[in-house]
Amino acid sequence: MRKILALALILCSSAAFAQDKPPPTVGGKPLVQIKPKEAAAKEPKAKPQSIAVRMQACLEIDDETKERLTCYDTIFPPKPKARVPEPKAVTDCTAFKEEDGRLKCFNSFAEKLPKPPKS
């Protein structure tokens, strides 16, 4: 029993000594570790997707749902207008006040887009 108690005291005291020293400092400030430039260069950078690819990704969400409209709204934030002319470009869809009208407008443009080549 005494041997176990002595062993426990030695282990606890060595742990206390290890925590005694503060971290190394330079000019009163703690040292900071920085990644080498080589490691930072190896990290893949996300390539920004085109608007067409993002709109076609929205087509994969169930039709006539709030989720699909939210997907389109992240690409083109809505800017409702009182009177909306016939949309000639996909950016004109943001003028619709009703969600159903805006969703149908976006769908009509997204379905007309050609499929991008897979690379």
CYANA upper distance limits for C-alpha pairs under 8 A (distance plus 0.5 A):
  1 MET  CA      5 LEU  CA      6.85
  2 ARG  CA      6 ALA  CA      6.56
  3 LYS  CA      7 LEU  CA      6.59
  4 ILE  CA      8 ALA  CA      6.66
  5 LEU  CA      9 LEU  CA      6.76
  6 ALA  CA     10 ILE  CA      6.79
  7 LEU  CA     11 LEU  CA      6.76
  8 ALA  CA     12 CYS  CA      6.63
  9 LEU  CA     13 SER  CA      6.55
 10 ILE  CA     14 SER  CA      6.70
 11 LEU  CA     15 ALA  CA      6.84
 12 CYS  CA     16 ALA  CA      6.81
 13 SER  CA     17 PHE  CA      6.84
 14 SER  CA     18 ALA  CA      6.80
 15 ALA  CA     19 GLN  CA      7.04
 16 ALA  CA     20 ASP  CA      6.88
 17 PHE  CA     21 LYS  CA      8.26
 23 PRO  CA     30 PRO  CA      7.19
 23 PRO  CA     31 LEU  CA      8.38
 24 PRO  CA     30 PRO  CA      6.56
 24 PRO  CA     31 LEU  CA      6.82
 25 THR  CA     29 LYS  CA      5.64
 25 THR  CA     30 PRO  CA      4.72
 25 THR  CA     31 LEU  CA      5.96
 26 VAL  CA     30 PRO  CA      6.80
 26 VAL  CA     31 LEU  CA      7.00
 35 LYS  CA     39 ALA  CA      7.01
 35 LYS  CA     40 ALA  CA      7.23
 36 PRO  CA     40 ALA  CA      7.14
 37 LYS  CA     41 ALA  CA      6.59
 38 GLU  CA     42 LYS  CA      6.90
 39 ALA  CA     43 GLU  CA      7.35
 49 GLN  CA     53 VAL  CA      6.82
 49 GLN  CA     54 ARG  CA      7.13
 50 SER  CA     54 ARG  CA      6.92
 51 ILE  CA     55 MET  CA      6.57
 51 ILE  CA     75 ILE  CA      7.83
 52 ALA  CA     56 GLN  CA      6.67
 52 ALA  CA    110 ALA  CA      7.86
 52 ALA  CA    113 LEU  CA      7.38
 53 VAL  CA     57 ALA  CA      6.71
 53 VAL  CA    116 PRO  CA      7.73
 54 ARG  CA     58 CYS  CA      7.04
 54 ARG  CA     75 ILE  CA      8.10
 55 MET  CA     59 LEU  CA      7.27
 55 MET  CA     72 TYR  CA      7.23
 55 MET  CA     75 ILE  CA      8.26
 55 MET  CA    110 ALA  CA      6.29
 56 GLN  CA     60 GLU  CA      7.65
 56 GLN  CA    110 ALA  CA      6.48
 56 GLN  CA    111 GLU  CA      8.08
 56 GLN  CA    113 LEU  CA      8.32
 57 ALA  CA     61 ILE  CA      8.12
 58 CYS  CA     68 ARG  CA      6.28
 58 CYS  CA     71 CYS  CA      6.32
 58 CYS  CA     72 TYR  CA      7.19
 59 LEU  CA     63 ASP  CA      7.92
 59 LEU  CA     68 ARG  CA      7.77
 59 LEU  CA    107 ASN  CA      7.97
 59 LEU  CA    110 ALA  CA      7.82
 59 LEU  CA    111 GLU  CA      8.35
 61 ILE  CA     65 THR  CA      8.45
 61 ILE  CA     67 GLU  CA      7.58
 61 ILE  CA     68 ARG  CA      6.10
 62 ASP  CA     67 GLU  CA      8.37
 62 ASP  CA     68 ARG  CA      7.30
 63 ASP  CA     68 ARG  CA      7.35
 64 GLU  CA     68 ARG  CA      7.73
 64 GLU  CA    100 ASP  CA      8.04
 64 GLU  CA    103 LEU  CA      7.76
 65 THR  CA     69 LEU  CA      7.21
 66 LYS  CA     70 THR  CA      6.60
 67 GLU  CA     71 CYS  CA      6.69
 68 ARG  CA     72 TYR  CA      6.91
 68 ARG  CA    103 LEU  CA      8.22
 69 LEU  CA     73 ASP  CA      6.54
 69 LEU  CA     99 GLU  CA      7.92
 69 LEU  CA    102 ARG  CA      8.22
 69 LEU  CA    103 LEU  CA      6.13
 70 THR  CA     74 THR  CA      6.74
 71 CYS  CA     75 ILE  CA      7.42
 72 TYR  CA     76 PHE  CA      6.69
 72 TYR  CA     77 PRO  CA      8.44
 72 TYR  CA    103 LEU  CA      8.42
 72 TYR  CA    106 PHE  CA      7.60
 73 ASP  CA     77 PRO  CA      5.25
 73 ASP  CA     78 PRO  CA      6.75
 73 ASP  CA     94 THR  CA      8.47
 76 PHE  CA     91 THR  CA      7.30
 76 PHE  CA     94 THR  CA      7.12
 77 PRO  CA     94 THR  CA      7.07
 78 PRO  CA     93 CYS  CA      8.42
 78 PRO  CA     94 THR  CA      4.81
 78 PRO  CA     95 ALA  CA      6.90
 78 PRO  CA     96 PHE  CA      8.23
 79 LYS  CA     94 THR  CA      5.74
 79 LYS  CA     95 ALA  CA      5.59
 79 LYS  CA     96 PHE  CA      8.15
 80 PRO  CA     94 THR  CA      6.90
 80 PRO  CA     95 ALA  CA      4.68
 80 PRO  CA     96 PHE  CA      5.88
 80 PRO  CA     97 LYS  CA      5.48
 81 LYS  CA     95 ALA  CA      5.63
 81 LYS  CA     96 PHE  CA      7.08
 81 LYS  CA     97 LYS  CA      7.29
 82 ALA  CA     97 LYS  CA      8.23
 84 VAL  CA     95 ALA  CA      6.83
 84 VAL  CA     96 PHE  CA      7.07
 87 PRO  CA     92 ASP  CA      5.65
 87 PRO  CA     93 CYS  CA      6.93
 87 PRO  CA    105 CYS  CA      8.26
 88 LYS  CA     92 ASP  CA      7.23
 89 ALA  CA     93 CYS  CA      8.08
 89 ALA  CA    109 PHE  CA      8.48
 90 VAL  CA    105 CYS  CA      8.12
 90 VAL  CA    106 PHE  CA      7.03
 90 VAL  CA    109 PHE  CA      6.69
 93 CYS  CA    102 ARG  CA      6.08
 93 CYS  CA    105 CYS  CA      6.16
 93 CYS  CA    106 PHE  CA      6.79
 94 THR  CA    102 ARG  CA      7.16
 95 ALA  CA    102 ARG  CA      8.26
 96 PHE  CA    101 GLY  CA      6.72
 96 PHE  CA    102 ARG  CA      5.81
 97 LYS  CA    101 GLY  CA      8.11
 97 LYS  CA    102 ARG  CA      7.78
 98 GLU  CA    102 ARG  CA      6.82
 99 GLU  CA    103 LEU  CA      6.53
100 ASP  CA    104 LYS  CA      6.66
101 GLY  CA    105 CYS  CA      6.64
102 ARG  CA    106 PHE  CA      6.74
103 LEU  CA    107 ASN  CA      6.59
104 LYS  CA    108 SER  CA      6.64
105 CYS  CA    109 PHE  CA      7.16
106 PHE  CA    110 ALA  CA      6.58
107 ASN  CA    111 GLU  CA      6.44
108 SER  CA    112 LYS  CA      7.11
109 PHE  CA    113 LEU  CA      7.29
